[in-house]
Amino acid sequence: MAETVLDVKFMTCPMPVLRTNKVLRGLAPGDRLRVLATDRAAVTDLPAYCRETGHDLLAMSEEAGVFSFVIRKKQDQAA
């Protein structure tokens, strides 16, 4: 499984979620995406996005004003 880093620091709502969605669409199921954001809204927006889309929010942390989210792309649904 690969991990991709998405730096959306200094972008404001709704850009962190929109960029996250765009990058996740290009990843393989099970791949991880680490999102780095400074917008406080991301603390509620990214977990809500994961709940609504089925992606797994594996970790969330904050250090020196930078929020880090680790998201695992959901597995493809069987046809």
C-alpha positions in Angstrom: 0.0 0.0 0.0 1.3 3.4 -1.0 1.0 6.6 1.0 0.6 9.9 -0.7 1.0 13.3 1.0 -1.4 16.1 0.1 -0.4 19.5 1.4 -3.4 21.9 1.6 -1.9 24.1 4.2 -3.2 27.7 4.0 -6.2 26.7 1.9 -9.6 27.4 3.4 -12.8 25.6 3.3 -13.9 23.9 1.1 -10.6 23.4 -0.7 -9.1 20.8 1.7 -12.0 18.5 1.2 -12.3 19.1 -2.5 -8.6 18.4 -3.1 -8.7 15.4 -0.8 -11.6 14.0 -2.8 -9.8 14.6 -6.1 -6.6 12.8 -5.0 -8.5 9.9 -3.4 -10.2 9.2 -6.7 -6.8 8.6 -8.3 -5.6 6.2 -5.7 -5.9 2.5 -5.6 -8.2 0.9 -3.0 -6.4 0.5 0.3 -3.8 3.2 -0.4 -3.3 5.9 2.2 -3.5 9.6 1.9 -1.9 11.9 4.5 -3.5 15.4 4.4 -1.7 18.3 5.9 -4.0 21.3 6.6 -4.0 24.5 8.6 -7.7 25.3 8.3 -9.5 24.6 11.5 -12.7 23.6 9.6 -10.8 20.6 8.3 -11.0 19.1 11.8 -14.7 18.6 11.4 -14.9 18.5 7.6 -12.5 15.7 6.8 -13.9 13.2 9.4 -17.4 14.0 8.1 -16.2 13.5 4.5 -14.8 10.1 5.5 -18.0 9.0 7.2 -20.1 10.0 4.2 -17.9 8.4 1.6 -16.8 5.2 3.4 -13.1 6.0 3.5 -11.3 5.1 6.8 -9.9 8.0 8.9 -7.0 6.1 10.5 -5.4 9.0 12.4 -5.8 12.6 13.1 -3.3 14.9 14.9 -2.1 18.4 15.3 1.4 19.9 15.7 2.3 23.5 15.6 -1.0 24.5 14.0 -0.8 21.9 11.2 -3.4 19.2 11.3 -2.5 15.8 9.9 -5.1 13.3 8.7 -4.3 9.7 7.5 -7.1 8.4 5.3 -7.3 4.9 3.8 -9.2 4.7 0.5 -12.2 2.4 0.7 -12.1 -0.9 -1.1 -14.1 -1.1 -4.3 -17.6 -2.4 -3.9 -18.2 -5.8 -5.5 -20.5 -5.7 -8.5 
